[in-house]
């Protein structure tokens, strides 16, 4: 099965928040994305609400429930008490836990699974009681033992941090080496029953090689590159382009 596309709305919300105005409209663009072939919507509500606001969560939840019941809501974040409360209220189908400091501009590394094993075990168990699938942000460095710990703490999936891969847009040889490490990580995950997502700096240009090396890829979550392309092609056509880059016939 081709990888599914979840459209990350953070960049849309960040543009909106530059003015005290309701546009660009997060709900409206989420609707266009889902109508055009996206399988879900992703948000990362940070404590300072610098892009997605807490008030956006029920709006997106209602959009999916009312108009796209087969789509999924994926909420990313660091597992604080406030984050657990947001998840309990929004009832996402999937929660992706990331090891971010609140001051970080964006996610830039996966979990240290050895160091945070007990912490993640408790966080995953708590989210499972809410009925959420849980994915853990992971460095795609081929570390099979780290993947085993991710499985041991109760995660359903890992999400590969593909920032280094995306950052090699002008260095194809380097990109190939990183891609192979990502592939080895997935091989180790699949061997023990973990599903795999991916996200960060993925584009129409670099997705085909990723999905070719990782045919088991379940989902990609894409925001920055997709939003940038939407300025040129429009949201609907951009979503279709990304779906085709994932191997979907659309």
N, C-alpha and C positions, 0 to 999 in steps of 0.2 A: 504493500500500500504506500502511495506517495506520502511524504510528510505533509501534515496539515499546517495551515498558516493562522497564527494568532496575531492580530494587529495591535501593537502597543500604542496606546493613545497619549502617552506622556508628552511627546513633543507637540502634539496638537494643543494639549492643555497649557503647556508652557507659553505657546504663542498667544493663547487667549488671555493668560494672566498678565501679559505686558500692559494691558489696558483694563479698566474697570468696565468691561463690555462683555456681552455673552457670545462673542465670535472670535475665532472660529469655534463652532459649536461642537463639543465633544460627542454629544449624543447623535447629532445629525451625521457626523463623519463616521462614527461607529456604525450607524445604520447603513450608510453607503458601502462601507467595507464588508459588512455581512451580506448585503444584497449581491455584492460582486464576487463572492466566493470564499471569503475568509471563514474559517471554522470557529473563530472565537475572538475575544477581545482581552487584552492584557493591560493592567495598570500597576503602577508602583507608587502607592500613596506614602510619601515621605512625611516625617513629623512636621516639617515646616510648610508643607502643602505648596511647594514652589511650582509644581506642575499639576498633577491630579489632586483635586481637593477631596476631602472626606465626603462632601456633599455630592460629588459625582458618583459615588459608589451605588447608592440606591437607584439613581437614574439609569446607569448601565445595567444593573440587575433587572430592572423593570423592562428595559429595552429588549434584553434577551428573552426574558420570560414571556413577554407579550407578543413579540414579533418573530423571534428566532429561537424557538424552544430546543432545537437540536444543537445550537451553538454553546460554547463554554465560556465562562468567565474565569480568568486567571489573575490572581492578585499576588504580586511580588512584594517582599519586604523582609525586614529584620524582625525576628520574633520577640517583640516587646509586649507588655500587657496591652498597650493601646492598639497594637497591630492585631492581637488576638480578638479584641473587641470589635475591630473593623471587620475581621473575617466572620465572626459570629453573626454580625448584622447583615453582611452582604451575601453570605452563603455561596462562595465561589465553588465551582466544580473542581478547581485546582488551585493550590497555594504553592508558590515557589519561594523557598526561603533563601535569602541572600545574606552574606556576612558583611553588609555595608555599615560603615560609620555614617551617622546622619548627615555629616558635613560633606560627604563625598559627592562629587558632581554626578557620577554614575557608577554602576557596578563595575569593578575592575579586577576581581579575582574570585575564585571559588572558596568553599569552606576548607579549613584545615580539619579534616575529619578525625584525625587522631586526637587533636587537642580538644575538640568540641563534641566528642562522641556522646558524653552524658547529657550535655546541654541539648543536643539535637534529638536525642532519644526522647526526652521529656516534651520538647516542642512538637515533634512529629506525632506523638501519642495524643497530645492535646488537640491537635488539628484533626486527627482521625475521628475523635469523638464528635466533631462537627460534620462528619461525612465528606470531608475534602480529600481528594487525591493530593499527595504531597510530593513535590519535586525539590531537589536540593541542588543549588548552584555548585558546579564542580569544575575544577581546572582540568582541561583535556590533555593532560601530560602523560597519559599512558600508565598511571600509577594504579595497578590492579588492586593493591591492598586498600587504597583509599576508597575505591569503588565497593569493595567488600564491606567496609565499615558503613558506607551509605546504605547498603542493603540491610546491615545488622541493626541500624537505628530505626528501621521501619519505613524508609522512603519507598515510594512506588516508582519514582523516576529520578534521574539526575538531569540537570540542564547544563550542557557543556557551555562554558564561557568561551566564546569564539572571538573575543576582541583581538588577540594576537593574530589570528588568521585574517580577520578583516583588515587589520592594520598593514598587511603585506600586499596591498592592492598594486604596489609598484615594484614588488620583489617576488616574482613567481616561484623562484627556487626555494626561497624561505617559506613561502606559503605552502609549498608541497611538503616540506618537512613537518610543519605544524599540522597539516592535514593528516599526515600519517599518524602522528601522536594522538590526535583526536580520534582517529579510527581505531587505534589500539585500545583507547579508553572505552569506546563503545563495544568493542569485541569482548572486553572483560565484563562489562555491564550485562550485555545480552546473555553471556554464558551463565550468569547467576540469576537471571530472571528480572533484571531491572530494565525498564523502558527508558528511552533517552530522548530528551528535547535538546534544543540548541538555541542560542541567542547572543547577540551583540555584534554590531557592525557587519551584519549580513546584507548582501546586495543581490540584485538580479545577476550581476556578473560572477559573484563567487559562490552562489548557491548551487549551481549545477554540479560543480566538482565535489562539493560537500555531500550532496545527496547520492552521488555516484559512489563515493568511498563508503558512505554510511547508509546503505539502503534500508536499515532498520530504524532510521530516524522517525520518531513519532510526530514531532511538532517543532516548528520554529516560531519564535516570538520576535517580531521585528518592528521597530519604531522609528529610529532616527533616519536610516536610509530610505525607508518606505515613505516617510513624511517628506523627505527631501525630493524624492521622485514625484510625489503627488503635486508638488508645486509646479512641475513641468508637465506631467501627463494627466493630472486629476486623480482623485482618490480611486474611482472605480477602475480606470484602466491600469493604475499602478497595482492595485490588488490582483487584478488578472495577470499582470506581468509576473508578479512574485509567485502566484500560484503555479504558473507554468514553469517558472524556474525551480520550483519544488518537485516538478515531475507530474503535476496534475494536468489533465486534459480539460481545459476550460476556455 
